Amino acid sequence: MKLHSPVRLLLAALLVLGASLALLTWSPNRLLTGQGLGLGSLQTAWAAWLWLPALPLLAGPWLPERRVLQWLQLLAAVLLSSVLLAVAGQEALLRSGGEDSLVRVSFGGGFWLLQLACWLQLSEQLRVLADSVPRRSAVVLAALLPHAWLLLDGRLDALSLLKEYDNHGETFGQALQQHLQLVGFSLLPALGIGTALGVLAFRRQGVRALLFPVLNVVQTIPSIALFGLLIGPLAWLGKQLPGWGIAGVGMAPALLALTLYSLLPMTRGTLAGLAQVPVAVRDAARGIGLSPWQIFWRVELPLALPVFLGGVRVTAVQAVGLAEVAALIGAGGFGAIMFQGLSSSALDLVLLGVIPVVALAVSVDTAFKILISCLRRGQHD
C-alpha cells in the first residue's frame, strides 16, 4: 500500500503509543500515588466503542487524498475524543464508590496522549478542508459540543478533576474574576503606551534605536524575578502614598509587571503595521491636502489595523499566561489554585488552575485571528 501522508502516519503512531499507556489512574485518596488503568483493565463496556473511530485514523496514512475520506477522518477524530471522555467519566463513576468516597479517578498519560493525537488530527484535516479562520473555528466549536454536553449533563462528575472543582467552586469563580482583571487592567495601559511608543519609533529613527534595546531587556527578565524586583520600590511608594492602595505585593506589582512585559509586542505590532503602509498611499493623501493627523487616522491606521491587532493578539495571549505566575506575589487568579495544588501534591487541583488558562489563551487567540481575518477580507473586497 502506498503511504499518502507521513504526518498522519506520525499521528497514527501517537495513537498506538497512547493506547499502550494507562488511560486513567485510580487511587484511594487525592494524596496517594494512583494505580494505572489501561484499556484492558477498564470495567465500562463503552471502552469497546473506542476502536470504531480509531480504525479510520489508523488507516489514514494509506487512504487516498479524497475530500470525503478526509471528512471521515475528521469526524473519526472528533468521535474518538468524545468517546474517550465518556469512557473516562463512566469508568470513574463505576470505581468512585459513592459521593462521600475519597477514591479518586484521574486522567492518565494515555488519555492526554490520545486526546492530543485526536486534536492534531483535527487540525491537520482542517488545514486542507477549511480555507478560512472563521470556518475552522466553527468546526472546532462544533467538535467541542459533545464534550460540553458530557460536562453539563453530569457524566464527568465522578472524575477527580470535577470533584476538585466542586470543592473549590467559590475559589474558582474568584480566581476567574481576578485573572480577567489582571489581563484586562494590564492590557489597557499597554495598549495606550505601546501604541504611542510604536508611532514615535516609526516617526523617529533615533527613538527606535534607543527604545527597542530597553524593551528587549525588560522582556528577557524572568517573570518571577521582575515581580520580586518590584516589591521593594512599590512597598516604599505605598508608604509615601498611604490610602492609594499601592503595596509591594498584590495587584499593583502584578499589573505593573504585566504592563511592562506587554510593551514590546504592542510597540513592535504598531511599528510593523505602520511600516507596511505603502509610501504611495501616504503621498496620495498628502497630495489631496490631508494633514499628518488626518493621514494617520484616515489612511495609516485603517491599513495598519490587521497587523496592529496581531500585536494585540500576541500581547493578550502572553498576558493570560503570565498572569498565572502573579499568584506568587498575592495577586490571585488561577495561579493561586495551581500553586495550592503543587504545595499539597494534588495533581488534579493543579490541572484545575492550568486548564482554564489554556482554554482562555486559546479562546483569546482564536477570537483575534477571526477578527484579523475578517478585516483583511474586508480590505481585499
NUKOL-899849 format. One record per residue (C-alpha): residue in one letter; x, y, z. Coordinates in pm, whole numbers, plus 32768, in hexadecimal, padded with zeros to 4 digits. Example, Ala and Ser with C-alpha at 12.3 -4.5 7.8 and 13.67 -1.06 7.14 Angstrom:
  aa    px    py    pz
   A  84CE  7E3E  830C
   S  8557  7F96  82CA
//
This chain:
  aa    px    py    pz
   M  8000  8000  8000
   K  8075  815E  7FAF
   L  80BA  8250  80CA
   H  7FFD  8394  807F
   S  8041  8461  81B8
   P  8176  8448  829B
   V  80CE  853C  838B
   R  7FA3  8459  83BE
   L  8092  8333  83E7
   L  8133  83EB  850A
   L  7FDB  8430  85A0
   A  7F7B  82C2  8578
   A  80B9  8260  8632
   L  8058  8359  8741
   L  7F07  82A9  875E
   V  7FAD  8157  8786
   L  8099  81E0  888C
   G  7F7A  8281  894C
   A  7EB1  813F  8946
   S  7FD7  8086  89E1
   L  7FE6  8170  8B0E
   A  7EFC  8190  8C38
   L  7DBB  823A  8BD1
   L  7D5A  828F  8D37
   T  7DEE  827B  8E93
   W  7D3B  81FE  8FCA
   S  7D9E  8258  9130
   P  7CF0  8234  9283
   N  7D15  83AE  92C2
   R  7DA5  84E8  9224
   L  7EFA  84CE  92CE
   L  7F65  836B  927E
   T  8004  8309  9135
   G  7F05  8280  9042
   Q  7EFC  8128  8FA6
   G  7EF7  812A  8E2A
   L  7DC8  80A3  8D71
   G  7E0B  8036  8C0C
   L  7D05  7FF8  8B02
   G  7D01  7E86  8B54
   S  7CB3  7EBE  8CC4
   L  7B8B  7FAB  8C98
   Q  7A3F  7F35  8D24
   T  7959  8002  8C47
   A  78D2  7F5D  8B0D
   W  78F1  80AC  8A59
   A  7A66  806D  8A2D
   A  7A1A  7F7D  8911
   W  798E  80A0  8846
   L  7AE4  8146  883D
   W  7B56  8067  8721
   L  7A40  80DB  8637
   P  7AC1  8241  8606
   A  7C2B  81D5  8635
   L  7C32  80F6  8500
   P  7C0D  820E  83FA
   L  7D20  82D2  84AA
   L  7E0B  81A7  84B0
   A  7DC7  8167  833F
   G  7DDD  82DC  82EA
   P  7F4A  82E3  8275
   W  7EF8  81F1  815A
   L  7DA6  8282  80F4
   P  7D96  8350  7FB0
   E  7D85  84CB  7FCD
   R  7C12  84DD  7F81
   R  7B33  85E0  8021
   V  7A31  84E2  809A
   L  7B3E  840F  8143
   Q  7BD7  8545  81E3
   W  7A86  85A6  8276
   L  7A64  843F  82F1
   Q  7BB0  8459  83AB
   L  7B4D  85A9  843C
   L  7A06  8519  84C1
   A  7AC0  83E8  8543
   A  7BAF  84C8  8607
   V  7A8C  8589  86A2
   L  79D3  8447  86F5
   L  7B06  83A2  878F
   S  7B4A  84D3  8867
   S  79E1  84DA  88E0
   V  79CD  8363  8923
   L  7B16  8373  89E3
   L  7A82  8479  8AC8
   A  793F  83B4  8AF1
   V  7A01  8277  8B44
   A  7ACD  8332  8C48
   G  7992  83BD  8CEB
   Q  78E1  826C  8CF1
   E  7A12  81B6  8D7A
   A  7A37  82BA  8E8B
   L  78CA  828B  8EE8
   L  78F5  8111  8F01
   R  7A2D  812B  8FDA
   S  79DD  8260  90AB
   G  7923  81AB  91C2
   G  7817  82B5  91FB
   E  7809  842B  9236
   D  78B1  8420  938E
   S  79C9  833A  9321
   L  7B31  83B8  9320
   V  7B84  82E8  91ED
   R  7C15  83B4  90D0
   V  7C12  8356  8F5F
   S  7CE9  843D  8E8C
   F  7D56  845A  8D24
   G  7E8F  8392  8CD6
   G  7FA7  83CE  8BE0
   G  7EFB  82FA  8AD8
   F  7DC2  83D3  8AE4
   W  7E84  8515  8AAB
   L  7F54  847A  8994
   L  7E20  83F3  88E2
   Q  7D6E  8541  8902
   L  7EA2  85F0  8878
   A  7EA6  8504  874E
   C  7D32  8541  870F
   W  7D4F  86BB  8711
   L  7E8C  86BA  8640
   Q  7DD2  85E0  8546
   L  7CB2  86D8  854B
   S  7DA4  87F7  850F
   E  7E4C  873E  83F1
   Q  7D00  86FC  8342
   L  7C85  8861  8376
   R  7DC0  88E0  82CE
   V  7D48  8837  8190
   L  7BCF  8848  81B0
   A  7B95  89A8  8239
   D  7C2F  8AD0  8185
   S  7BE4  8BE1  8284
   V  7C0E  8C1C  83F8
   P  7A98  8C50  843C
   R  7A40  8B04  8397
   R  7B4D  8A4B  8456
   S  7AD9  8AE7  859B
   A  7971  8A83  8552
   V  79DA  8919  851C
   V  7AA2  891A  865F
   L  797A  89A6  8721
   A  789C  8898  868D
   A  799D  8793  86F3
   L  7992  8814  8858
   L  7817  87F1  8874
   P  781E  867F  88D9
   H  7921  86CF  89E5
   A  784B  87EB  8A67
   W  7718  8708  8A72
   L  77D5  8600  8B3A
   L  7847  870A  8C2E
   L  76F8  87BA  8C59
   D  7636  8673  8C6F
   G  7702  8609  8D9D
   R  779F  84D9  8CF7
   L  78FB  8547  8D61
   D  78AA  85A4  8EC9
   A  7951  846D  8F59
   L  7AA4  84CF  8ECC
   S  7B9E  855C  8FC4
   L  7BC1  869F  8EFE
   L  7A4D  86E7  8F20
   K  7A55  868D  9091
   E  7B65  878F  90C1
   Y  7A8A  888B  900E
   D  7966  883B  90F7
   N  7A48  886A  9226
   H  7AD4  89B3  91A5
   G  79AA  8A3E  90E7
   E  79A5  8B8E  919A
   T  7B1E  8BAF  9183
   F  7B0E  8B5D  9010
   G  7A1A  8C79  8FCF
   Q  7AF4  8D70  908C
   A  7C29  8CF6  8FD3
   L  7B7E  8D29  8E84
   Q  7B1B  8E8C  8EE2
   Q  7C78  8EE0  8F60
   H  7D1E  8E49  8E2E
   L  7C45  8F12  8D41
   Q  7C8C  904C  8E0B
   L  7E02  9011  8DF4
   V  7DF2  8FE1  8C7C
   G  7D00  90FD  8C34
   F  7D99  9204  8D1A
   S  7EF7  91BD  8C96
   L  7E8E  91C1  8B28
   L  7DE5  9314  8B38
   P  7F1B  93DF  8B9A
   A  7FF8  9307  8ABC
   L  7F10  9350  8997
   G  7F2F  94C7  89C6
   I  80A2  94D5  8A1D
   G  810C  93CE  8920
   T  804C  9475  8805
   A  80E2  95C8  8856
   L  8241  9535  8867
   G  820D  947D  871E
   V  819B  95B9  866C
   L  82C0  967A  8700
   A  83B6  956B  8696
   F  8326  9571  8537
   R  8345  96EB  851A
   R  84A1  970A  85B3
   Q  85BC  9618  8563
   G  868B  968D  868D
   V  8574  9636  8782
   R  8555  94DD  86E6
   A  86C8  9498  8717
   L  86B1  94EB  888B
   L  8559  9460  88D7
   F  8569  92F7  8866
   P  86A9  9298  891F
   V  8602  930A  8A62
   L  84C0  924D  8A1A
   N  8587  9117  89B7
   V  863C  911E  8B07
   V  84EF  9134  8BC0
   Q  8468  900F  8AF5
   T  8594  8F33  8B4A
   I  856F  8F5E  8CC5
   P  84C7  8E24  8D54
   S  8366  8E6D  8DCC
   I  83A4  8DF9  8F32
   A  84DC  8ED4  8F44
   L  8423  9005  8EC1
   F  8308  8FD2  8FBB
   G  840C  8FBD  90CF
   L  84C6  90F4  9059
   L  8387  91C2  9068
   I  8331  9162  91D0
   G  842C  924E  9274
   P  83EA  938B  91A9
   L  8271  9363  91B9
   A  8278  931D  932E
   W  833B  9461  9360
   L  824D  951E  927C
   G  8126  9493  933E
   K  81B3  9522  9480
   Q  81E2  9676  93DC
   L  8080  9674  9352
   P  7FA2  95D6  945B
   G  7E3D  9599  93F2
   W  7E90  9571  9282
   G  7E7F  93F5  9290
   I  7FEB  93C8  9225
   A  80AA  92A9  92C9
   G  81D7  91CF  928A
   V  80FE  909D  9259
   G  7FA9  9069  91BF
   M  7F0F  9102  908B
   A  7FF0  9236  9063
   P  8140  918D  9019
   A  8092  9084  8F48
   L  7FE7  9187  8E6A
   L  8127  9251  8E47
   A  81F2  911E  8DE7
   L  80EE  90A1  8CEE
   T  80DA  91FD  8C52
   L  8255  920B  8C2C
   Y  8258  90B4  8B88
   S  8145  9121  8A99
   L  81FB  9253  8A15
   L  82E9  919E  8928
   P  81E4  90DB  885C
   M  80FA  9207  885A
   T  820A  92F6  87E5
   R  828B  9203  86DE
   G  812B  91C0  865E
   T  80E5  9333  8639
   L  8232  9373  858B
   A  8205  924B  849F
   G  80A3  92B8  8448
   L  810A  9419  83F0
   A  8240  93A7  8334
   Q  8177  92CD  8244
   V  809B  93EF  81D0
   P  810B  943E  806A
   V  81C9  9585  803E
   A  80F9  95D4  7F0A
   V  7FBD  95D2  7FDB
   R  8050  96D3  80CA
   D  80C3  97AA  7FA8
   A  7F67  979F  7F11
   A  7ECF  9807  805E
   R  7FBC  992F  8075
   G  7F6B  9988  7F0F
   I  7DFA  99B7  7F5C
   G  7E50  9A9D  807D
   L  7E2A  99BE  81AF
   S  7EE6  9A25  82E8
   P  7FD7  9931  8394
   W  7ECE  98ED  849F
   Q  7DC4  98AB  8397
   I  7EB3  97C6  82D8
   F  7EEA  96FD  8416
   W  7D79  96D2  846C
   R  7CE7  96AE  830E
   V  7DFE  95FB  8252
   E  7F12  9564  8327
   L  7E45  94DC  8449
   P  7D3D  9425  8375
   L  7E49  9384  829A
   A  7F24  932A  83C4
   L  7E03  92A4  8496
   P  7E24  912E  8440
   V  7F98  9129  8491
   F  7F5C  9204  85C3
   L  7E54  9110  8642
   G  7F52  8FFA  860F
   G  802A  90A8  8711
   V  7F00  90CB  87FA
   R  7EBC  8F56  87CF
   V  801D  8EF7  8834
   T  800E  8FE9  8959
   A  7EC0  8F64  89D6
   V  7F25  8DF5  89C0
   Q  806D  8E42  8A6E
   A  7FB8  8EFC  8B85
   V  7EC9  8DD7  8BBB
   G  7FF0  8CEF  8BF4
   L  80C7  8DD9  8CC5
   A  7FA3  8E2E  8DAA
   E  7FBD  8CC6  8E29
   V  810C  8D14  8ECB
   A  8088  8E51  8F70
   A  7FEB  8D7A  9080
   L  8147  8D5A  9119
   I  812F  8EC2  9191
   G  7FC7  8EAC  9206
   A  7F16  8F2A  90CC
   G  7E2C  8DFE  90C0
   G  7DA8  8D6D  8F7E
   F  7DBB  8C05  8F0C
   G  7F25  8BFB  8F77
   A  7EB4  8BF4  90E2
   I  7DF8  8AAE  90A1
   M  7F1F  8A1D  8FE3
   F  801C  8A6D  90F3
   Q  7F30  89EB  91FE
   G  7F22  88A2  9143
   L  809D  8897  9125
   S  80CC  88D5  9297
   S  7FDA  87BC  92F3
   S  8051  86CC  91DE
   A  7EF0  86C3  914C
   L  7F1A  869E  8FD4
   D  7DAB  86D3  8F82
   L  7DA8  8818  9046
   V  7ED4  8886  8F79
   L  7E12  8833  8E3D
   L  7CE9  88F9  8EC0
   G  7DC9  8A2A  8EC1
   V  7E73  89DF  8D75
   I  7D62  8966  8C88
   P  7C8D  8AA6  8CA0
   V  7DC0  8B79  8C4D
   V  7E0A  8AA4  8B1B
   A  7C9D  8ABA  8AAE
   L  7C99  8C32  8AE8
   A  7DDC  8C65  8A22
   V  7D5E  8B92  88FE
   S  7C10  8C4B  8901
   V  7CB6  8DA2  88FE
   D  7DA4  8D36  87EA
   T  7C89  8CAA  8716
   A  7BAD  8DDC  8746
   F  7CC2  8EC5  86CF
   K  7D13  8DE2  85A8
   I  7BA7  8DEC  8538
   L  7B9D  8F66  855D
   I  7CE1  8F95  849B
   S  7C6C  8EA6  838B
   C  7B25  8F66  8362
   L  7BDC  90B4  8352
   R  7CCC  903A  8247
   R  7BB3  8FA7  817E
   G  7AFA  90F3  8195
   Q  7C2E  91B0  811D
   H  7C59  90C8  7FF2
   D  7AE8  90EA  7F99
//
